[in-house]
């Protein structure tokens, strides 16, 4: 079993930046591909970004491409989502997720087996 713990959420003004972290622990944690999803009130869970096992391959939703950067520190079993130029549409509960399946830019929530509890990001205009 693998455990995911997110941190780094908060409130920020439009145009600002935040970095989310997700620590992965448990059996064979380094074997997992990782991703971030978000869910705004009244909406479904939306793919944000994903990263391969070694941190080389990254994939982004069109809505965040060129604004968000996903990276992985394999030594610390931690992934980081750097978010900049935030706007009100980025307001959501952000979830870290892990999977043993291949990931891509079209990954959906069903691709991922394990989920964190979520961290709230609120962008005010």
C-alpha positions as CSV (number, residue, x, y, z in Angstrom):
1,X,0.0,0.0,0.0
2,X,1.2,3.5,-0.7
3,X,0.3,6.7,1.2
4,X,0.2,10.2,-0.3
5,X,0.3,13.4,1.7
6,X,-0.1,16.8,0.0
7,X,0.9,20.2,1.2
8,X,1.4,23.7,0.0
9,X,-2.1,24.8,-0.7
10,X,-3.4,28.2,0.3
11,X,-4.9,31.5,-0.8
12,X,-3.2,33.7,-3.3
13,X,-4.1,36.7,-5.5
14,X,-4.5,36.4,-9.2
15,X,-1.2,36.4,-11.0
16,X,0.5,34.9,-8.0
17,X,2.3,31.5,-7.5
18,X,2.1,28.5,-5.3
19,X,4.0,25.2,-5.1
20,X,2.2,22.0,-4.0
21,X,4.1,19.0,-2.7
22,X,3.2,15.4,-2.4
23,X,5.2,12.9,-0.4
24,X,4.8,9.3,-1.4
25,X,5.5,6.6,1.2
26,X,5.0,2.9,1.4
27,X,6.0,-0.3,-0.4
28,X,7.8,0.3,-3.7
29,X,6.8,4.0,-3.7
30,X,9.4,4.8,-6.4
31,X,7.6,2.5,-8.8
32,X,4.6,4.7,-9.1
33,X,3.8,7.2,-11.7
34,X,2.3,10.3,-10.2
35,X,-0.3,12.9,-11.1
36,X,-2.3,15.9,-9.9
37,X,-6.0,16.4,-10.3
38,X,-8.2,19.2,-9.2
39,X,-11.9,19.5,-8.4
40,X,-13.7,22.8,-8.2
41,X,-17.1,23.1,-6.4
42,X,-19.9,21.5,-8.5
43,X,-17.5,20.1,-11.1
44,X,-15.8,16.8,-11.8
45,X,-12.3,15.8,-11.0
46,X,-10.0,17.3,-13.7
47,X,-6.6,16.1,-14.8
48,X,-3.9,18.7,-14.3
49,X,-0.5,17.0,-14.8
50,X,1.3,13.7,-14.6
51,X,4.9,12.5,-14.4
52,X,6.7,9.2,-15.0
53,X,8.6,7.1,-12.6
54,X,12.0,8.8,-13.2
55,X,10.7,12.3,-13.6
56,X,11.7,12.6,-17.2
57,X,8.3,12.4,-18.9
58,X,5.7,15.0,-17.9
59,X,2.2,15.7,-19.2
60,X,-0.1,18.7,-18.7
61,X,-3.6,19.7,-19.3
62,X,-3.9,22.4,-21.9
63,X,-5.4,24.7,-19.3
64,X,-2.2,24.7,-17.3
65,X,0.5,24.1,-19.9
66,X,3.2,26.9,-19.8
67,X,2.0,28.0,-16.3
68,X,2.5,24.8,-14.2
69,X,5.6,22.7,-13.9
70,X,5.6,19.2,-12.4
71,X,8.8,17.7,-11.1
72,X,9.9,14.7,-9.1
73,X,12.7,14.2,-6.5
74,X,13.2,10.5,-6.6
75,X,15.5,10.5,-3.6
76,X,12.8,12.1,-1.4
77,X,9.8,10.3,-3.1
78,X,8.3,13.7,-3.5
79,X,6.6,15.5,-6.4
80,X,6.2,19.2,-6.8
81,X,3.7,21.2,-8.8
82,X,4.9,24.7,-9.3
83,X,2.0,26.9,-10.3
84,X,2.4,30.5,-11.6
85,X,0.2,33.1,-13.2
86,X,-2.7,31.7,-11.2
87,X,-6.2,32.8,-12.0
88,X,-9.7,32.3,-10.4
89,X,-10.3,29.2,-12.6
90,X,-7.4,27.5,-10.8
91,X,-9.4,27.6,-7.6
92,X,-10.0,24.0,-6.6
93,X,-9.2,21.2,-4.3
94,X,-6.0,19.6,-5.6
95,X,-5.4,15.9,-5.3
96,X,-2.1,14.0,-5.6
97,X,-2.5,10.5,-7.2
98,X,-0.3,7.5,-7.8
99,X,-0.5,4.6,-10.3
100,X,1.5,1.7,-11.6
101,X,-0.1,2.1,-15.0
102,X,1.4,4.2,-17.8
103,X,0.4,7.9,-17.7
104,X,-0.1,10.4,-20.5
105,X,-1.7,13.7,-21.2
106,X,-5.1,12.0,-21.5
107,X,-4.9,10.2,-18.2
108,X,-8.1,10.2,-16.2
109,X,-8.9,9.6,-12.6
110,X,-9.6,6.0,-13.3
111,X,-5.9,5.5,-14.3
112,X,-4.8,6.1,-10.7
113,X,-5.2,3.7,-7.8
114,X,-4.2,5.8,-4.9
115,X,-5.2,9.3,-3.8
116,X,-4.2,11.9,-1.2
117,X,-6.7,13.8,0.9
118,X,-6.3,17.0,-1.2
119,X,-5.1,20.5,-0.5
120,X,-7.1,23.6,-1.2
121,X,-6.0,26.3,-3.6
122,X,-7.9,29.5,-3.7
123,X,-7.2,32.3,-6.1
124,X,-8.8,35.7,-5.5
125,X,-9.1,38.4,-8.1
